[in-house]
C-alpha cells in the first residue's frame, strides 16, 4: 500500500506536469499542488525546502501565482516572514486566464484574417473558422468556471 507521503509527492509532481503542459513553469504547478494538498501556508524557505528548489525559483513563481490570483500572501502575527497559501477559489482565476488567452488568440487570428486581400477568401474562411474555435473554447471555459464556482453570470438564473 502506498504511503501518504508517496501519494502527496505523486500529486505534487502530477500538478507540476499538468501546469507545465498548460504553458506555465513546472515549479508553479508544484507550488500549487503542495498548497492544495497540505492546505496550509508556507514561507519561501519552507516552500523551497518542501519542493527541494531554490528560494529564487520559489520567489519568481510565487510572484507570478499571486499576480494570477492562484495563491495569496498572508502574514502570521509576530512573524516578519511572508507566507503563501492557495486562494479560496483559485480555479476561477486559472479558468479566467485560459479564457482570456483564447479570446486574445481569436482576436489576433481575426485581425490577420481581416488583413488578407479579397482574392484569399478560402484562406480567410479557414482563419475565421480557427478564430471561431478559440471563441468556442473561451465560451466553454466560461461555463466550466461557472460550474466550478457554483455561480452563474446570468441574472435570471
PyMOL commands that set and color helices and strands:
alter all, ss='L'
color gray80, all
select helices_A, chain A and resi 4-21+26-38+44-51+55-67+90-115+118-149
alter helices_A, ss='H'
color red, helices_A
select strands_A, chain A and resi 42-43+71-75+82-86
alter strands_A, ss='S'
color yellow, strands_A
deselect
rebuild
show_as cartoon
